[in-house]
Amino acid sequence: LVGAFAEASRRSMLRALPLLLALPRAASSLCVTPLRTSPKWIGAPLLRRAGTATLSIAELEQRERAGEIVAGVGEGRELPSLSGINTLPAPLQALTVVAISAAIGGLTVALAGPVFDAARGSGLWQLSRPTWPLLGFIYLAAGVAHFTEAEGFENITPPNGTWGFWYTPFSPRANVYWTGVVEIFGGAWMLFGAGAALAGIALPSSLGPVTSDAALTLFLLTVLVTPANLYALTHNAKFPLTVETPVIGHAVRLLFQPVLLAMFWEMAQPTLFDAKANLGLL
């Protein structure tokens, strides 16, 4: 059932993708004057923000041709993206980002609720559910990469002012480092709890539900880093720096966000139960 829902969700997202990508084109034709007629460049606003200087698209393109900047890297992220979303006025960019975020949230709720409830107890569930803590390996490795590939992660971290509303109190590099620390801790803690259970080792009760606590940590972290994946889509931000991901690749990556979130939410239920009990909500 989970696999069937995921496949149905994937098909729905792929069917909706042309409509989503048509929004920048339609809005650009109404709101701005195209600077280039090449199909690669959808009509863009006259001026874009590049670092601390306001540069025209023509100036950015001239710098790209001179080899001073690379599309999708650093200031090159201000060039019109493959999706065309960063060519929109800020309010429409914000609306697009909010709509995609709402879709991710809706799919997460659907998966973590009725879909998992229907699948719980089935053979597929019994087979797959014990393997979910292995996600800790992925997050542990990703956390280490935040330090070994910091420049690449920084490139997909949205700077303040992105989409007309984005703001964090930290620099992009600081955000890369602290999220890397949390990924390392969450992944390692999840593997520690799952490994102890697999080995039949009873952990001290003072540690609490280790695997569940780690799952809630990674759930919250995944929510917080989702804007990086959105930024990669809207601004063609590259990671790795030498690889240009097609729009469909960004869409597939975003489609996995609700799957991860739903899995972590399911694993975090013991922690959530304890929290409700301590708050007198049961």
N, C-alpha and C positions, 0 to 999 in steps of 0.2 A: 504493500500500500504506500509506504514511504517513497519507494522508487517510482511508482506510478504517478504520485503527486508531483515529485521532483521533475519527472519528464513532462507532465502537463504544464507545470509552471514554466519550464524552460521554453516549451513551444509558445506559451502565451507571451512570454517576454520577447521572444524572437518576432512574433507577429506584431507586437506593439512597438518594436524598435523602429521600424520605418516611420511610424507616426511621430515618435519622440524626436527622431532626427530631422523630420520635416519641420518641426517647430522653429529651430533656428533659421532655416531657410526662409520660411514664411515671414517670421518676425523681422528678419534682416531686410527683406524686400519692402516691408512697410515702414521700418523705422530708420534705416540708414541707407546711404548711397554706396553701392559696391565700388571698391577701388580696383578690383581685377575681375575679369570675366572668366578666367580659368576655372573649370569645375572644382579644382582642388581648394580654391579660396572662395568661400562663401562671403557675400557682402559684409564688410566689417566696418565698425565705427571708425571715424577719421583718426582719433587719437587713442593710444593705449598707454598704460602705465608700465614702464620698464625700469625696475629699480627705483631710484629717486627722481628720474627724469621722465618727462612726458615726451614720448616719441610717436611720430606718425607711423602707420603701417609701412608706408613707402620707405621710411628711414630704417625701420627694422629689417625689411626685406633687403635693402641695400647692404646692411651690415651682415645679413646672412650670406648674401652672394660673395661678400668680401672675405667670408670665413671667420668673421669676428664673433658671431653667435651661431648656435645650432638650434634648429626647430625642436621644441620640446625640452630644452635644457636651459636653465637659468632664465635670462631675459628672452630667450627664444620661445618660452612658454606663452608670451604675449602675442606671438603670431597667431593668425586664425587656426584653430585646431581642426583636426579631421572631423570631429563631430559638429563643429560650427557653433557650439554652445557659448564659447567665450567671445563670439562676435556680437552677442546680444547686449542690449542695454542691461545694466545691473539688475533692475527689478525682474526682468525676464530670466536672467541667469539664476537669480535667487528662487524664482518660482519653479524653474526646472529642477534645481537641486532639491528643493523641498518635496516636489512630486516624486522624484526617484527615492528619496529617503522614506517617504510615506509608503511607497510600494514595498520597500525592503521591510519596513515595520509590519505591514499587513501580512506579508508572506511568513514572517517569523511567527506571528501570532497564530496563523493558520496551521503551520507545521507543529509548533509546540503544543497546540491545543487539540483540535479535532482529529488531525491526521495522526499524531502520535497516540492519542487515546484509542483510535481505531486499530492501530497496528500493535499496540502493547499486548504482549502475551502470544503473539503469532510466532511461527518458526523463524521468520526473517528477523523479527525483533530480538528473539532469544539468541540468534546467531550474531547479530551485529552490535547490539547494545554493549556487551562487555569489551568491545574493541574501541569504543569512543575515547577512553582516556589516552589512547595512543596519539591523539591530537597534541598531547603535551610535547612530543618530539618535534612536531612542526613548529610550535610556538617557541620552544627552546632554541631551535636552530635559527628561526627568524629573529629572535632577540639578540643572539650573538651577531647576526648579520647587520643589525642596527649599528654596530660598532666597527665591523670590518668593511661595510659598504655604506658608511654614513652619508657620503655625498649623494649616492643614488636615492636613499630614503629621504634625504632633505629635499631633493628635487621634486618629489611627489607630495611634499608637505605644503598645504596651501598657506601662503603668507597672509598676514592681516590685510583686510580689505578685499580679499577674493570674493567674488559673487556679490559684492556690495554690502556684505554683512559679516563676513567671517572675522573672528578675532580670538586670539589667545594671548595670555600675558607673557608667553615665552617666545623665544626665537625659534625658527624652524629646526635648527640644530639641537637646541635644548629639548624640543618635543621628540626628536628622533631618539635622543639618549634616554629620556625618562621612560618612554614607551618601550624601549629595548630592555631596560631593567625590569619592568613589569612583566614583559613577555618571558624573560628568562626565569624570573621567580615563579610565575604562574605555570609555565610548562614544567619546570623542575618539581614544583610542589605537587602537581597532578601526577606526574610519573612516580614520585615518592609514595603517594597514597595508594595508587593503583598497584605499584610493585609490592608494597607491604601486604596488601590484601591478597595478591596472587601467591605470595610466599607463605601466607598463613600467619603473618606476624601481626599481633594486636598492638596497635599504637596507643600511647597514653591518651586517656580521655581528654586531658587538658589541651591536646592539639585540636580537638574538635573533628568534624568530618573533613578530613584533609582534601580528598579528591573533590568533594562538593565545594569547599571553600575556593579551591583553585579554579573550578569551573565558573563560579560566579565572578571571580577576578578576571578571567579571560573573556567572559561575556561582556563585562563593562568595558574592558580594553578594546574589544572588537567594535563595540559601538563607537568608542572615541576615535578609533583610527579609520573608520569608514570614510570620513571626509577626504582622506588621502586617495582612496580609490575613486571617489567622485571627482577629485581634482585631476587625476590622471585622464579621466574621460573628458572633462570639460575643457582642459587646457593642453591636452596631448602631452602631459608631463611624462618623461621617459624614466623607466626603471626596468632593467639596467639602462645606463645613460646612452648606450650605443644601440639600443633596441627600440624600434617604433612599433607599438602594439596597435593593431587595427581596432576600429570601434567595436566590432563584434567581440574581440578579446576582452575589452573593458566591460562589456555587457555581461559576458559569461562570468567574469570575476565578481561583479556585483551580485550576480544571481546566487553565488555561493555564500554571500554574507548571511542571508536568512537561514540557510542550512546550518552554518556554524553557530549562529546565535541560538537557534532552536535546540541544537544538541547540547550546548553549554547550559541553557536554561533547564533542560531536563536533568542534567547531571547535578545542577545546583539545588535541586529540590530539598535535600536534607538541611542545607544551610538556610534556605528560605523558610522552612518549617520552624527551625530553631528561632529565627528572627521574629516570626509571628508569635511564637510562644512567649518569648521574652518581652514582647511589646503588648502582650495580653490581647492579641487579635484572634485567637482561636476560640 
